[in-house]
Amino acid sequence: MQPCLLYVGTADGIFVFHFDGGLRLVGRGLEGNAVRGIAIHPQDPATAHIACGLHGWGLHYTRDAGQRFETIGFTDRWVWEAAFHPLHPEVIYVGVEPPMLFVSTDDGQHFTAFQPIEQLPSRPNWTFFHPPFYAGHIHGLAIHPERPERIFAGVEHGALIYSHDGGQTWREALAGHDLHRIVIDPLNPDRILAGAGEGLFVSHDAGISWHPIDELIGKYVHAICFDPRNPATIYVYVYQADGSPLYRSDDGGQHWQAIGEGLPGARSADSLRPHPAQPDVVFYGGDVAQGRSQLFISINRGEHWTPLSEELPKIWRLQTASQRTATQTTPPPAR
C-alpha cells in the first residue's frame, strides 16, 4: 500500500494520520474547534490551512502535518473553506460566514475581500439557520490548474458564484439553491459538477448553464470526488435517511451505482476521498454514535468496506495527500 496523509477534520479539532496500510497519528490540534475546511499545499503535504466555523472560529496554519498550529486570523468569523491557488500557492482563498470570499497574495499575511460579490442579485436572500449570523457561507471552492483565472464557489444557502477573470467580476448561477461542493473535471476545465441539497448538477460551459443529473435528483449531495488516477470514475456522498450514502459513476457521471449499502451516514459532512496515489482505494468517515465517527476503507472502489480507525469525534471534513518529503519543515513565520 502506497503511503499517504489523511487530514481528518472533526467537531473537536483535527487529526493527521500517516497511512501505509494502517494508521499512525502524526498530528493533533485545534481542540474545541469544528473543522469545516482543509487546504493542503499543492507541493508540500505537511503544510495545510485549517478552516474552523459554526462551533469554532478562524483560519489556522500548520507546516508540520499538525504537530504545531498558528492562527492566521478571521477569529471573528466562521471559516468554512480555504484553497490554495493550484500554480501559485502563495495565493490563498478563504470563504467565510457572514458570506464573503477573501484572497491573499502573500502567503496569508494580508487578505482582501472580493467586494463585487456583495452586488450579486441573489445576495440579499443568502441565509443560514444558525445564530449568531443567520447568514449564508461560502465554501466548495474550485480552481482548475489549466484555467486558474476561473474561481467557483458555493453559497449555503444561496447560489453558485463564479468569476472568469481572477475575481475582478462575479456572476451567479443556480440562485436559490443550497450549494455544498463544486469540483472541476480534471480533463476538461469547462465541465463543472456542483453538489447541492437538490441533487447533483453539471455545467459544460464553465458555469454559465446547468443541468441536473437525473439519477441523483433530489439527493442531498455533500461530497464529490474524481478518482485522481482515472477521472472517468466519480464518487459522491449523499446525506439521506435510508439507502446507500455513497455512489460511484464509471462513465464520467452518466450512470451511477450505490456502493455504500450498510455504511453509516455522515450528516452534512464532506468525508469521502480517494487515495491520492493508490488505485481503487477510497476512504470515508461515517457516524457510528451520537457525536462519534469512524474511518472506513475500501480497496476495490467502494464494493466492500472495512473499519480503519477507532472512534473519533464527529468527522466533518477529510482530505488526503501523497506522502513525500516535505519541502518546508520550519515553523511558519510570524504574521
C-alpha positions as CSV (number, residue, x, y, z in Angstrom):
1,M,0.0,0.0,0.0
2,Q,1.4,3.3,-1.0
3,P,1.7,5.8,1.9
4,C,-0.4,9.0,2.2
5,L,-1.5,11.5,4.8
6,L,-5.1,11.7,6.0
7,Y,-6.2,15.1,7.4
8,V,-9.4,14.4,9.4
9,G,-11.3,17.4,10.5
10,T,-13.7,16.8,13.4
11,A,-16.0,18.5,15.8
12,D,-13.1,18.6,18.2
13,G,-10.2,19.8,16.1
14,I,-8.0,17.9,13.5
15,F,-6.2,14.6,13.4
16,V,-3.5,13.9,10.9
17,F,-2.7,10.3,10.2
18,H,0.1,8.6,8.2
19,F,-1.4,5.7,6.3
20,D,0.5,2.8,4.7
21,G,-2.0,0.0,5.2
22,G,-2.6,1.0,8.9
23,L,-3.0,4.4,10.6
24,R,-0.4,6.2,12.7
25,L,-1.3,9.5,14.3
26,V,1.3,12.2,13.4
27,G,-0.6,15.4,14.3
28,R,-3.4,16.6,16.5
29,G,-4.6,20.1,17.4
30,L,-7.2,22.9,17.4
31,E,-9.2,21.0,20.0
32,G,-12.5,22.7,20.8
33,N,-13.0,23.9,17.2
34,A,-15.1,22.3,14.5
35,V,-13.1,21.9,11.3
36,R,-15.0,22.9,8.2
37,G,-12.3,23.2,5.6
38,I,-8.8,21.7,4.9
39,A,-6.5,23.1,2.2
40,I,-3.3,21.1,1.6
41,H,-0.4,22.8,-0.1
42,P,0.0,21.5,-3.7
43,Q,3.7,20.8,-3.3
44,D,4.1,20.1,0.4
45,P,1.7,17.7,2.1
46,A,2.8,18.7,5.6
47,T,1.6,22.3,5.0
48,A,-2.1,23.0,5.3
49,H,-4.6,25.7,6.2
50,I,-7.4,24.6,8.5
51,A,-10.8,26.4,8.5
52,C,-12.9,26.4,11.6
53,G,-16.5,27.5,12.0
54,L,-20.0,27.1,13.3
55,H,-18.6,25.6,16.5
56,G,-15.2,27.3,16.4
57,W,-13.5,30.2,14.7
58,G,-10.7,31.3,12.5
59,L,-8.2,30.2,9.9
60,H,-5.2,28.2,11.1
61,Y,-1.9,27.0,9.6
62,T,0.5,24.1,10.0
63,R,3.8,23.3,8.3
64,D,4.5,20.0,10.1
65,A,1.4,17.9,9.4
66,G,-0.5,19.0,12.5
67,Q,2.2,19.0,15.2
68,R,2.0,22.8,15.6
69,F,-0.6,25.4,14.6
70,E,-0.6,29.1,14.2
71,T,-3.8,31.2,14.0
72,I,-3.7,33.4,10.9
73,G,-6.9,35.4,11.5
74,F,-10.6,35.6,10.9
75,T,-11.2,35.0,14.6
76,D,-14.5,37.0,14.4
77,R,-15.9,34.8,11.6
78,W,-16.8,31.3,10.8
79,V,-14.3,30.0,8.2
80,W,-15.9,27.3,6.0
81,E,-13.3,26.8,3.3
82,A,-9.7,27.5,2.3
83,A,-8.0,26.8,-1.0
84,F,-4.5,27.2,-2.5
85,H,-4.0,28.6,-6.0
86,P,-3.0,25.4,-7.9
87,L,0.0,27.0,-9.6
88,H,1.0,29.8,-7.1
89,P,0.5,28.5,-3.6
90,E,1.4,31.9,-2.0
91,V,-2.1,32.8,-3.2
92,I,-4.8,31.6,-0.8
93,Y,-8.6,31.9,-1.0
94,V,-10.8,31.8,2.1
95,G,-14.6,31.5,2.3
96,V,-16.4,32.7,5.4
97,E,-19.6,33.5,7.2
98,P,-21.0,36.2,7.2
99,P,-20.7,35.4,3.5
100,M,-17.6,36.7,1.7
101,L,-14.6,35.3,-0.2
102,F,-11.2,36.7,0.5
103,V,-7.8,36.3,-1.2
104,S,-4.2,36.6,0.0
105,T,-1.3,37.0,-2.5
106,D,1.4,37.0,0.2
107,D,1.0,33.6,1.9
108,G,-1.7,34.7,4.3
109,Q,-0.1,37.8,5.7
110,H,-2.9,40.1,4.3
111,F,-6.3,39.3,2.9
112,T,-8.6,41.3,0.6
113,A,-12.3,40.8,0.1
114,F,-13.9,40.3,-3.3
115,Q,-16.4,43.1,-2.8
116,P,-18.3,42.7,-6.1
117,I,-19.8,39.5,-4.6
118,E,-22.0,41.8,-2.4
119,Q,-23.6,43.2,-5.6
120,L,-24.8,39.8,-6.9
121,P,-28.6,39.8,-7.5
122,S,-29.4,36.9,-5.1
123,R,-27.1,38.2,-2.3
124,P,-30.0,39.7,-0.2
125,N,-31.5,36.2,0.0
126,W,-28.5,34.3,1.3
127,T,-29.2,32.7,4.6
128,F,-28.2,30.0,7.1
129,F,-30.2,28.8,10.0
130,H,-27.7,29.1,12.9
131,P,-27.1,32.0,15.3
132,P,-25.4,34.5,15.7
133,F,-25.0,35.3,12.0
134,Y,-28.1,33.6,10.4
135,A,-26.2,34.3,7.1
136,G,-25.1,32.1,4.2
137,H,-21.5,31.0,4.0
138,I,-19.1,30.5,1.1
139,H,-17.4,27.1,0.6
140,G,-16.8,24.4,-2.0
141,L,-14.0,26.4,-3.7
142,A,-12.7,25.0,-7.0
143,I,-9.9,26.2,-9.3
144,H,-8.5,24.3,-12.3
145,P,-4.7,24.5,-12.9
146,E,-5.3,25.0,-16.6
147,R,-7.7,27.9,-16.1
148,P,-6.8,29.4,-12.7
149,E,-8.4,32.7,-13.5
150,R,-11.7,30.9,-13.1
151,I,-12.9,30.7,-9.5
152,F,-16.0,28.7,-8.5
153,A,-17.6,28.6,-5.0
154,G,-20.9,27.6,-3.4
155,V,-23.2,29.5,-1.1
156,E,-25.1,27.6,1.6
157,H,-27.9,28.6,1.2
158,G,-28.0,30.9,-1.9
159,A,-26.3,30.3,-5.2
160,L,-23.2,29.1,-7.1
161,I,-20.9,32.1,-7.6
162,Y,-18.1,32.3,-10.1
163,S,-15.5,34.5,-11.7
164,H,-13.7,34.1,-15.1
165,D,-11.3,36.9,-14.6
166,G,-9.5,36.1,-11.3
167,G,-12.1,37.7,-9.1
168,Q,-12.5,41.1,-10.7
169,T,-16.1,40.4,-11.7
170,W,-18.5,37.9,-10.4
171,R,-21.6,36.1,-11.8
172,E,-24.1,33.7,-10.2
173,A,-26.0,30.5,-11.2
174,L,-28.4,28.1,-9.5
175,A,-29.8,31.1,-7.5
176,G,-31.9,29.9,-4.6
177,H,-30.2,26.5,-4.4
178,D,-28.4,25.1,-1.4
179,L,-24.8,24.7,-2.7
180,H,-22.2,22.5,-0.9
181,R,-19.4,21.4,-3.2
182,I,-18.1,22.3,-6.6
183,V,-15.5,20.3,-8.5
184,I,-13.9,20.7,-11.9
185,D,-13.3,17.8,-14.3
186,P,-9.5,17.2,-14.3
187,L,-9.6,16.6,-18.0
188,N,-12.0,19.4,-19.0
189,P,-11.9,22.8,-17.3
190,D,-15.2,23.8,-18.9
191,R,-17.0,20.9,-17.2
192,I,-18.1,21.6,-13.6
193,L,-20.0,19.5,-11.1
194,A,-22.0,21.1,-8.3
195,G,-23.4,19.2,-5.3
196,A,-26.4,20.8,-3.7
197,G,-29.3,20.0,-1.4
198,E,-31.4,19.5,-4.5
199,G,-29.0,17.0,-6.2
200,L,-26.0,16.9,-8.5
201,F,-25.7,19.4,-11.3
202,V,-23.4,19.7,-14.3
203,S,-22.2,22.6,-16.5
204,H,-20.4,22.1,-19.8
205,D,-19.7,25.8,-20.3
206,A,-17.7,26.8,-17.3
207,G,-20.6,27.6,-15.0
208,I,-22.9,29.6,-17.4
209,S,-25.7,27.0,-17.7
210,W,-26.5,24.0,-15.5
211,H,-28.4,20.8,-15.8
212,P,-29.4,18.2,-13.1
213,I,-28.0,14.7,-13.3
214,D,-31.2,12.6,-13.4
215,E,-30.2,9.7,-11.3
216,L,-29.3,11.9,-8.3
217,I,-32.2,14.4,-8.5
218,G,-33.5,15.2,-5.0
219,K,-30.5,13.7,-3.2
220,Y,-28.6,15.9,-0.7
221,V,-25.2,15.8,-2.3
222,H,-22.4,16.8,0.1
223,A,-19.1,15.4,-1.4
224,I,-17.9,14.9,-4.9
225,C,-14.5,13.3,-5.8
226,F,-12.9,12.5,-9.1
227,D,-10.5,9.5,-9.0
228,P,-7.1,11.0,-9.5
229,R,-5.9,8.0,-11.5
230,N,-9.0,7.6,-13.6
231,P,-11.1,10.8,-13.9
232,A,-13.9,8.8,-15.6
233,T,-14.6,7.5,-12.1
234,I,-16.5,9.9,-9.8
235,Y,-17.6,9.3,-6.2
236,V,-20.3,11.2,-4.3
237,Y,-21.7,11.2,-0.8
238,V,-25.3,12.0,-0.2
239,Y,-27.0,12.6,3.2
240,Q,-30.2,10.6,3.4
241,A,-32.1,8.7,6.0
242,D,-32.4,5.4,4.1
243,G,-30.3,3.7,1.4
244,S,-26.7,4.0,0.4
245,P,-24.8,7.1,1.4
246,L,-22.2,6.6,-1.4
247,Y,-22.5,6.4,-5.2
248,R,-20.0,5.8,-7.9
249,S,-20.0,6.6,-11.7
250,D,-17.6,4.8,-14.0
251,D,-18.5,6.8,-17.1
252,G,-17.9,10.4,-16.1
253,G,-21.3,10.9,-14.4
254,Q,-23.7,9.5,-16.9
255,H,-24.7,6.5,-14.8
256,W,-24.5,5.8,-11.1
257,Q,-24.5,2.8,-8.7
258,A,-24.8,2.6,-5.0
259,I,-21.6,1.5,-3.3
260,G,-22.3,2.2,0.4
261,E,-25.0,-0.2,1.5
262,G,-24.6,-0.9,5.2
263,L,-22.4,2.1,5.8
264,P,-23.5,4.7,8.3
265,G,-24.3,8.2,7.1
266,A,-22.3,11.3,8.0
267,R,-24.9,14.1,8.1
268,S,-23.9,17.2,6.2
269,A,-20.2,16.2,6.0
270,D,-17.6,16.1,3.3
271,S,-15.8,13.0,4.5
272,L,-15.2,11.0,1.3
273,R,-11.8,10.9,-0.6
274,P,-9.9,8.5,-2.8
275,H,-6.3,7.6,-2.1
276,P,-4.2,10.2,-4.0
277,A,-1.8,7.6,-5.5
278,Q,-3.2,4.1,-4.9
279,P,-5.8,2.9,-7.5
280,D,-9.1,1.7,-6.2
281,V,-8.6,2.8,-2.6
282,V,-11.2,5.1,-1.1
283,F,-11.6,6.5,2.5
284,Y,-14.9,7.5,4.1
285,G,-15.8,8.9,7.6
286,G,-19.2,7.8,8.8
287,D,-21.1,8.4,12.1
288,V,-21.2,5.4,14.4
289,A,-22.8,7.0,17.5
290,Q,-24.0,10.4,18.7
291,G,-21.1,12.8,18.2
292,R,-18.7,9.9,17.2
293,S,-17.4,8.9,13.8
294,Q,-15.1,6.2,12.3
295,L,-13.0,6.0,9.3
296,F,-13.7,3.2,6.7
297,I,-11.6,2.0,3.8
298,S,-12.4,0.2,0.5
299,I,-9.6,-1.3,-1.6
300,N,-12.0,-2.1,-4.6
301,R,-13.6,1.3,-5.4
302,G,-16.3,1.0,-2.8
303,E,-17.5,-2.5,-3.4
304,H,-16.6,-3.6,0.1
305,W,-15.7,-1.5,3.2
306,T,-13.9,-2.3,6.4
307,P,-13.3,-0.1,9.5
308,L,-10.0,1.6,9.5
309,S,-9.9,3.6,12.8
310,E,-11.1,3.6,16.3
311,E,-13.9,6.0,17.1
312,L,-13.1,9.7,16.6
313,P,-15.1,12.9,17.3
314,K,-17.7,13.6,14.7
315,I,-15.9,13.9,11.3
316,W,-16.8,16.9,9.2
317,R,-14.0,17.0,6.6
318,L,-11.5,14.6,5.1
319,Q,-8.6,15.3,2.8
320,T,-5.8,13.1,1.5
321,A,-2.3,13.9,0.2
322,S,0.6,11.8,-1.2
323,Q,3.2,11.2,1.5
324,R,6.6,12.5,0.4
325,T,9.4,14.6,1.9
326,A,8.0,18.0,2.8
327,T,9.7,21.0,1.2
328,Q,9.0,23.1,4.2
329,T,9.7,21.9,7.7
330,T,10.4,25.0,9.7
331,P,7.7,26.8,11.8
332,P,5.7,29.3,9.9
333,P,6.8,33.0,10.1
334,A,5.1,35.4,12.5
335,R,2.2,37.1,10.9
